[in-house]
Amino acid sequence: MTDATVRLTVEQARELALGACLGAGANPAMARSLVDATLSAVQFGRPEMGFPHLLDYLAALDGGRIKADAEPRITSPLPGVIESDAAGGIAQLGFDQAFPDLCSRAQTLGIAMFVQRNSFTAGELGYYVRKLALAGVVSLAVANGPALMAVSGAKRPVYCTNPMAFGCPMPAANAPLVIDQASSVTAFLNVRKAAAEHACIPPEWAIDASGQPTTDAQAAIMGALLPFGGYKGANIALLVEVMSAGLSKASWSIDAPSFASGHQTPDAGLTVIAIAPIDADFRERLRQHVGRLQAHGVSIPSQRRAGSSSVASSSIELAESLVRRVEAYKKGEHTA
């Protein structure tokens, strides 16, 4: 049976999400950053990383895996480097607080880097590069988290989905170019969604607890995801691991506490490299090239989802059951 949906204005959706975050115990600054990231995912074509993923944050706040009163500690060990200790809070808050300085340093030095440790998982990685692209900056972001993915030769999960995202500014009439993908064949959220719907998954997505390929989503959750492209995806996962956890001094994925249970922060790592385009015509040249590729039948990420306009939708459609679950946190009526 299909779940009924409700349509909310962006402001109604913001009020709903903000009330839920505050109801779960988040401090106001944390709540604002989390809501901004949630709405960004919804409005720019990643709805599964919006309100459904917000529930993970709300549950983590309630369970103590996110420290509700966390205040990022931001330092600068080098002129081109901004370092953040998220203090057990969310990844987005440290980035948002460092954002003006990161943009300024990129424009002044040509390139700058933000590194962060000791946070909950990064959420939609496209959020970070999209925000920079809208400010006119090219960027690359990588993040890790608790181990969910096994690779050839390993008997247990050793990497998280270890995503990487790339963002480029486009002319004002166009949405930013954003590429956001995991090192695994699919995101963990897709497997969890399939399990909730009692749906089968492709056999190349995951293995069960005994190491065998499975089409049972619930068995996959008890097992491990698989990398895309075999050893090539595994190599990219290692690259992301070194760039995120290694540079930031966060936990390696194999050592990170769970993001779904317990009372410890996952200590996820995040690295964002920001680059100022030196070509004044960069945006227009990119727009023209993307147009040529599309004329050849190439599907361009973010352009196909958000369309050509940078103006986000004025309303958001959500499943009624999802709205009720988020509202329960706002009203203090949620259950563990």
For each residue, the residues with C-beta under 8 A, 3 or more apart:
1:
2:
3: 319 320 321 322
4: 319 320
5: 317 318 319 320
6: 317 318 320 323
7: 315 316 317 318
8: 12 13 16 315 316 317 318 323
9: 12 13 314 315 316
10: 13 14 39 43 312 313 314 315 316
11: 14 15
12: 8 9 15 16
13: 8 9 10 16 17 39 42 51 316 318
14: 10 11 17 18 35 39
15: 11 12 18 19
16: 8 12 13 19 20 323 326 327 330
17: 13 14 20 21 34 35 38 39 51 54 326
18: 14 15 21 22 31 32 35
19: 15 16 22 23 329 330
20: 16 17 23 24 54 58 326 327 329 330
21: 17 18 24 26 30 31 34 35 54 57 58 61 329
22: 18 19 25 26 28 31 330
23: 19 20 329 330 331 332
24: 20 21 57 58 61 62 68 329 334
25: 22 61 62 68
26: 21 22 30 31 34 61 66 68
27: 30 31 68 69 70
28: 22 31 32
29: 32 33 71 93 97
30: 21 26 27 33 34 68 70 89 90 93
31: 18 21 22 26 27 28 34 35
32: 18 28 29 35 36
33: 29 30 36 37 90 92 93 96
34: 17 21 26 30 31 37 38 54 57 90 92 93
35: 14 17 18 21 31 32 38 39
36: 32 33 39 40 92 96
37: 33 34 40 41 92 123 124 127
38: 17 34 35 41 42 50 51 53 54
39: 10 13 14 17 35 36 42 43 50 316
40: 36 37 43 44 124 126 127 130 131
41: 37 38 44 46 47 49 50 53 123 124 126 127
42: 13 38 39 46 47 50 51 316
43: 10 39 40 306 312 313 316
44: 40 41 126 130 175 178 302 305 306 312
45: 302 305 306
46: 41 42 49 50 124 126 180 305
47: 41 42 50 51 52
48: 52 53 187 189 190 193
49: 41 46 52 53 123 124 126 189
50: 38 39 41 42 46 47 53 54 124
51: 13 17 38 42 47 54 55 318 322 323 326
52: 47 48 49 55 189 193 322
53: 38 41 48 49 50 56 57 123 124 189
54: 17 20 21 34 38 50 51 57 58 326
55: 51 52 58 59 322 325 326
56: 53 59 60 121 259 260
57: 21 24 34 53 54 60 61 66 90 120 123
58: 20 21 24 54 55 61 62 326 329 334
59: 55 56 62 63 260
60: 56 57 63 64 65 66 120 259
61: 21 24 25 26 57 58 65 66 68
62: 24 25 58 59 329 334 336
63: 59 60 261 262 263 336
64: 60 67 263 264
65: 60 61 120 257 258 259 262 263 264 265 266
66: 26 57 60 61 70 88 89 90 120 265
67: 64 70 87 88 89 265
68: 24 25 26 27 30 61
69: 27
70: 27 30 66 67 86 87 88 89 90 93
71: 29 87 89
72: 84 85 86 87 89 93 94 97 98 116
73: 84 85 87
74: 82 83 84 85 94 97 98
75: 82 83 84
76: 79 81 82 83
77: 81 83
78: 81
79: 76 105 109
80: 105 109 111 112 113
81: 76 77 78 112 113 114 115
82: 74 75 76 98 101 102 105 112 113 114 115
83: 74 75 76 77 114 115 116 248
84: 72 73 74 75 94 95 97 98 114 115 116 117
85: 72 73 74 94 116 117 118
86: 70 72 89 90 91 93 94 116 117 118 119 120 265
87: 67 70 71 72 73 118
88: 66 67 70 118 119 265
89: 30 66 67 70 71 72 86 93 94 119 120
90: 30 33 34 57 66 70 86 93 119 120 123
91: 86 94 95 116 119 120 121 122 123 143 268 270
92: 33 34 36 37 95 96 122 123 127
93: 29 30 33 34 70 72 86 89 90 96 97
94: 72 74 84 85 86 89 91 97 98 116 119
95: 84 91 92 98 99 114 116 128 270 272
96: 33 36 92 93 99
97: 29 72 74 84 93 94
98: 72 74 82 84 94 95 101 102 114
99: 95 96 102 103 131 132 135
100: 103 104
101: 82 98 104 105
102: 82 98 99 105 106 112 114 132 272 274
103: 99 100 106 107 132 135 137 274
104: 100 101 107 108
105: 79 80 82 101 102 108 109 112 274
106: 102 103 109 110 111 112 137 274 275 276
107: 103 104 137 276
108: 104 105
109: 79 80 105 106 112
110: 106 275 276 278
111: 80 106 273 274 275 276
112: 80 81 82 102 105 106 109 273 274
113: 80 81 82 247 271 272 273 274
114: 81 82 83 84 95 98 102 270 271 272 274
115: 81 82 83 84 247 248 269 270 271 272
116: 72 83 84 85 86 91 94 95 119 248 250 269 270 271
117: 84 85 86 245 248 249 250 267 268 269
118: 85 86 87 88 250 265 267
119: 86 88 89 90 91 94 116 122 250 265 266 267 268 270
120: 57 60 65 66 86 89 90 91 259 265 266 268
121: 56 91 143 145 146 160 259 266 268
122: 91 92 119 125 128 141 143 145 163 268 270
123: 37 41 49 53 57 90 91 92 127
124: 37 40 41 46 49 50 53 127 180
125: 122 128 129 141 142 143 163 164 165 180
126: 40 41 44 46 49 129 130 165 167 178 180 302
127: 37 40 41 92 123 124 130 131
128: 95 122 125 131 132 139 141 165 167 270 272
129: 125 126 132 133 139 140 141 165 166 167 176 178 180 272
130: 40 44 126 127 133 134 167 176 178 302
131: 40 99 127 128 134 135
132: 99 102 103 128 129 135 137 138 139 167 272 274
133: 129 130 136 137 138 139 167 168 169 170 176 177 178
134: 130 131 169 176 310
135: 99 103 131 132 169
136: 133 169 276 277
137: 103 106 107 132 133 169 274 275 276 277
138: 132 133 167 168 169 274 275 276 277
139: 128 129 132 133 166 167 272 273 274 275
140: 129 164 165 166 272 273 275
141: 122 125 128 129 164 165 166 167 270 271 272 273
142: 125 162 163 164 165 239 240 243 244 270 271
143: 91 121 122 125 160 162 163 240 244 268 269 270 271
144: 159 160 162 240 241 244 245 250 252 253 256 268 269
145: 121 122 148 160 161 253 256 259 266 268
146: 121 160 253 256 257 258 259 266 268
147: 156 157 158 159 160 253 254 256
148: 145 157 159 160 161 184 188 224 225 253
149: 157 158 159 160 161 162 183 184 224 225 226 227 237
150: 154 155 156 157 158 207 211 223 224 225 226
151: 154 158 159 226 227 231 234 237
152: 230 231 234
153:
154: 150 151 157 158
155: 150 211
156: 147 150 224
157: 147 148 149 150 154 224 225 253 254
158: 147 149 150 151 154 253 254
159: 144 147 148 149 151 162 183 227 234 237 238 241 253 254
160: 121 143 144 145 146 147 148 149 237 253 256 268
161: 145 148 149 182 183 184 187 188 225
162: 142 143 144 149 159 182 183 184 236 237 240 241 244 253
163: 122 125 142 143 180 181 182 183 187 240
164: 125 140 141 142 180 181 183 236 240
165: 125 126 128 129 140 141 142 178 179 180 181
166: 129 139 140 141 178 179 180
167: 126 128 129 130 132 133 138 139 141 176 177 178 179
168: 133 138 176 177 178 286
169: 133 134 135 136 137 138 176 277 282 283
170: 133 174 175 176 177 283 286 287 290 310
171: 174 283 284 287
172: 310
173: 308 309 310
174: 170 171 287 303 308 309 310
175: 44 170 178 302 303 306 307 308 309 310
176: 129 130 133 134 167 168 169 170 302 310
177: 133 167 168 170 286 290 300 301 302 303
178: 44 126 129 130 133 165 166 167 168 175 301 302
179: 165 166 167 301 302
180: 46 124 125 126 129 163 164 165 166 301
181: 163 164 165
182: 161 162 163 186 187 228
183: 149 159 161 162 163 164 227 228 233 234 236 237 240
184: 148 149 161 162 187 188 225 226 227 228 233 237
185: 202 204 205 206 225 226 227 228 233
186: 182 190 191 201 205 225
187: 48 161 163 182 184 190 191
188: 148 161 184 191 192 225
189: 48 49 52 53 192 193
190: 48 186 187 193 194 201 205
191: 186 187 188 194 195 201 205 206 217 220 221 225
192: 188 189 195 196 217 221
193: 48 52 189 190 196 197
194: 190 191 197 199 200 201 217
195: 191 192 198 199 217 218 220 221
196: 192 193
197: 193 194
198: 195 217
199: 194 195 217
200: 194 215 216 217
201: 186 190 191 194 205 206 214 215 216 217 220
202: 185 205 215
203: 213 214 215
204: 185 213 226
205: 185 186 190 191 201 202 220 225 226
206: 185 191 201 213 214 219 220 223 224 225 226
207: 150 210 211 212 213 214 220 223 224 226
208: 211 212 213 214 216 219 220 222 223
209: 219 222 223
210: 207 223
211: 150 155 207 208 223
212: 207 208
213: 203 204 206 207 208
214: 201 203 206 207 208 219 220 223
215: 200 201 202 203
216: 200 201 208 219 220
217: 191 192 194 195 198 199 200 201 220 221
218: 195 221 222
219: 206 208 209 214 216 222 223
220: 191 195 201 205 206 207 208 214 216 217 223 224 225
221: 191 192 195 217 218
222: 208 209 218 219
223: 150 206 207 208 209 210 211 214 219 220
224: 148 149 150 156 157 206 207 220
225: 148 149 150 157 161 184 185 186 188 191 205 206 220
226: 149 150 151 184 185 204 205 206 207 233
227: 149 151 159 183 184 185 230 231 232 233 234 236 237
228: 182 183 184 185 232 233
229: 232 233
230: 152 227 233 234
231: 151 152 227 234 235
232: 227 228 229 235 236
233: 183 184 185 226 227 228 229 230 236 237
234: 151 152 159 183 227 230 231 237 238
235: 231 232 238 239
236: 162 164 183 227 232 233 239 240
237: 149 151 159 160 162 183 184 227 233 234 240 241
238: 159 234 235 241 242
239: 142 235 236 242 243
240: 142 143 144 162 163 164 183 236 237 243 244
241: 144 159 162 237 238 244 245 246 252 253
242: 238 239 245 246 247
243: 142 239 240 246 247 271
244: 142 143 144 162 240 241 247 248 250 268 269 270 271
245: 117 144 241 242 248 249 250 251 252 253 268 269
246: 241 242 243 269
247: 113 115 242 243 244 269 271
248: 83 115 116 117 244 245 269 270 271
249: 117 245 269
250: 116 117 118 119 144 244 245 256 267 268 269 270
251: 245 255 256 257 266 267 268 269
252: 144 241 245 255 256
253: 144 145 146 147 148 157 158 159 160 162 241 245 256
254: 147 157 158 159
255: 251 252
256: 144 145 146 147 160 250 251 252 253 266 267 268
257: 65 146 251 262 264 265 266 267
258: 65 146 261 262 266
259: 56 60 65 120 121 145 146 266 268
260: 56 59
261: 63 258
262: 63 65 257 258
263: 63 64 65
264: 64 65 257 267
265: 65 66 67 86 88 118 119 120 257
266: 65 119 120 121 145 146 251 256 257 258 259
267: 117 118 119 250 251 256 257 264
268: 91 117 119 120 121 122 143 144 145 146 160 244 245 250 251 256 259
269: 115 116 117 143 144 244 245 246 247 248 249 250 251
270: 91 95 114 115 116 119 122 128 141 142 143 244 248 250
271: 113 114 115 116 141 142 143 243 244 247 248
272: 95 102 113 114 115 128 129 132 139 140 141
273: 111 112 113 139 140 141
274: 102 103 105 106 111 112 113 114 132 137 138 139
275: 106 110 111 137 138 139 140
276: 106 107 110 111 136 137 138
277: 136 137 138 169 282 283
278: 110 282
279: 282 285
280:
281: 284 285
282: 169 277 278 279 285 286
283: 169 170 171 277 286 287
284: 171 281 287 288
285: 279 281 282 288 289
286: 168 170 177 282 283 289 290
287: 170 171 174 283 284 290 291
288: 284 285 291 292
289: 285 286 292 293
290: 170 177 286 287 293 294 300 303
291: 287 288 294 295
292: 288 289 295 296
293: 289 290 296 298 300
294: 290 291 297 298 299 300 303
295: 291 292
296: 292 293
297: 294
298: 293 294
299: 294 304
300: 177 290 293 294 303 304
301: 177 178 179 180 304 305
302: 44 45 126 130 175 176 177 178 179 305 306
303: 174 175 177 290 294 300 306 307 308
304: 299 300 301
305: 44 45 46 301 302
306: 43 44 45 175 302 303 309 310 312
307: 175 303
308: 173 174 175 303
309: 173 174 175 306
310: 134 170 172 173 174 175 176 306
311:
312: 10 43 44 306
313: 10 43 316
314: 9 10
315: 7 8 9 10
316: 7 8 9 10 13 39 42 43 313
317: 5 6 7 8
318: 5 6 7 8 13 51 322 323
319: 3 4 5 322 323
320: 3 4 5 6 323 324
321: 3 324 325
322: 3 51 52 55 318 319 325 326
323: 6 8 16 51 318 319 320 326 327
324: 320 321 327 328
325: 55 321 322 328 329 334
326: 16 17 20 51 54 55 58 322 323 329 330
327: 16 20 323 324 330 331
328: 324 325 331 333 334 335
329: 19 20 21 23 24 58 62 325 326 332 334
330: 16 19 20 22 23 326 327
331: 23 327 328
332: 23 329
333: 328
334: 24 58 62 325 328 329
335: 328
336: 62 63
